[in-house]
Amino acid sequence: VKKSLVREFRKILGAQRCLDAPEDLYAYSHDCYARGKPELVLIPRTTQEVSAILRIAHREGVPVTPRGGGSSLCGATTPIRGGIVLATNQMDKILEVSQEDRLAVVEPGVVTLRLHQAVEAVGLFYPPDPASYAMSLIGGNVATNAGGPRCLKYGVTRDYLLGLEVVLADGEVLQTGSRAVKDVTGYDLTRLFCGSEGTLGVITRITVRLIPKPETKRTILTSLRTVEEASQMVSRIIGAGILPTTLEFMDQAYLQTVEELMHLGLPVEAGAMLLIEVDGFEEAVERQAGIVERFCKEHGALDVAVARTPQESDQLWKGRRMGTVALMRAAKLMISHDATVPASSIPELVAHTHEVALQADLKVVIIGHAGDGNMHPIFLLDPSRQGEMERFDKASRELFRFTVEKGGTLSGEHGIGLEKNPYLHLQVNEIGMRTMRAIKKALDPKGILNPGKFV
Ligand SMILES: Cc1cc2nc3c(=O)[nH]c(=O)nc-3n(C[C@H](O)[C@H](O)[C@H](O)COP(=O)(O)OP(=O)(O)OC[C@H]3O[C@@H](n4cnc5c(N)ncnc54)[C@H](O)[C@@H]3O)c2cc1C
């Protein structure tokens, strides 16, 4: 980024939002996976400013890495080719919440939790709930098609998108979709940008669909002797016509490691633990929770607890929510995969992951969203150990291969980023890669948007 360009950007944004001091560059150099080195950080507040930035970057061929909350777990927002980090966090207005049309229009820098709170205050509900909702931004969620625990019942971010405003690589402003719930006009450009990880355009406005807020919920925590029993329990619940909001899975290695760190009283002798949540109208929820509780008791669960108040529910969630934070502190390096398989392959995936980790002399614990087969093998690594990262890479490759062989996918929700780029070909064949490259070339012919990622 030449000095003359910095002056040009300062004219558009002012000095406060055009940063090149080393400490600022450092602060914007990393996400939750990797670190790069930007030359300039630009913080626009309007679509016009984003457009002006991209017009200049396009003219000069300068790389631009869009950034939301920086919570990517796969290096999606790590700037690896220098250039500009375009931070969207000050485009943070909730522009409209319409009860009548059940939709919200927001800028990309709105923290996900703020959107949840704003719509719930008027009796509406925006279901996608990545566990990072207190730090991730809605633009980042759209760019990664974020999922979360509630997605079993409600679907992922893309299921709630009605339309987008996107600034293209050359600065032109594209509008996609509409305010209508049903819309089949032309190619589905909204979905094309959803999950594109900042490689096709900068999202500057988002219209999301909302649904009525469920009246109540129940949380049930149960521990089972084996992973197979947990898997059977999942099938039994869904087979009974119950679609829980949440069906979280924790394996024995996770329970033991977290218990050692936090002393929460987790059942370390259990092979697996399931955290199940049902929501809806009071009568239906009471009945569904009763059926789940009965299944657990009748089919050999080691224990079962049902929470009826938000406080009791928080207590049951503790082992799941606080556990991952404890693991982050305990390990020198924690890397969480998010391999996703058809639900029937979960026991095999869990067993194979432990086998691969054992062979590679690596420590792994597994949590996941059991209902949709989205597993998170969490590797607790020590890069200072001889050959640890090489063994980790080899183990990862094997797990990705296995996942695809089972009809699954490299990523259920975290995305590709830097982490899974080397493995993309395991799932996407040459024709698929060619198609993706053609899309990239059409929308970003100079390859300035988040270069080095995806294609
Ligand atoms: C503790 C923790 C728990 C997590 N749990 C979950 C989970 O349950 N489910 C889940 O899906 N993910 C989870 N994640 C991963 C991460 O939070 C999600 O991928 C999230 O959607 C990223 O949002 P962000 O705003 O932080 O985006 P960033 O990390 O800043 O960026 C992510 C990608 O989006 C692009 N991008 C960001 N904003 C824009 C924009 N306006 N226009 C175009 N591109 C843009 C970036 O270039 C990058 O490619 C978790 C992460 C952490 C740290």
The ligand as an ORCA input file, in Angstrom:
! r2SCAN-3c Opt
* xyz 0 1
  C     -15.620    -19.650     21.084
  C     -16.088    -19.752     19.670
  C     -17.227    -20.491     19.389
  C     -17.686    -20.603     18.066
  N     -18.842    -21.294     17.833
  C     -19.347    -21.331     16.586
  C     -20.598    -21.994     16.329
  O     -21.248    -22.509     17.224
  N     -21.047    -22.002     15.049
  C     -20.357    -21.395     14.034
  O     -20.840    -21.412     12.900
  N     -19.178    -20.800     14.248
  C     -18.658    -20.732     15.485
  N     -17.462    -20.084     15.710
  C     -16.720    -19.515     14.567
  C     -17.058    -18.036     14.244
  O     -17.555    -17.380     15.381
  C     -18.057    -17.941     13.096
  O     -17.450    -18.384     11.899
  C     -18.606    -16.519     12.886
  O     -19.673    -16.555     11.971
  C     -17.561    -15.522     12.405
  O     -18.085    -14.227     12.547
  P     -17.144    -12.955     12.737
  O     -18.003    -11.741     12.730
  O     -16.248    -13.096     13.898
  O     -16.333    -12.989     11.361
  P     -14.768    -12.973     11.097
  O     -14.101    -14.057     11.863
  O     -14.245    -11.590     11.269
  O     -14.737    -13.304      9.533
  C     -15.139    -14.562      9.076
  C     -15.203    -14.542      7.544
  O     -16.226    -13.675      7.106
  C     -15.713    -12.662      6.235
  N     -16.479    -11.445      6.518
  C     -16.720    -10.888      7.727
  N     -17.524     -9.827      7.587
  C     -17.812     -9.708      6.260
  C     -18.594     -8.820      5.469
  N     -19.287     -7.816      6.012
  N     -18.639     -9.005      4.142
  C     -17.970    -10.034      3.539
  N     -17.220    -10.903      4.243
  C     -17.148    -10.749      5.577
  C     -14.242    -12.578      6.549
  O     -13.485    -12.124      5.446
  C     -13.934    -14.037      6.875
  O     -13.729    -14.744      5.689
  C     -16.975    -19.966     17.017
  C     -15.823    -19.225     17.306
  C     -15.380    -19.115     18.608
  C     -14.158    -18.305     18.882
*
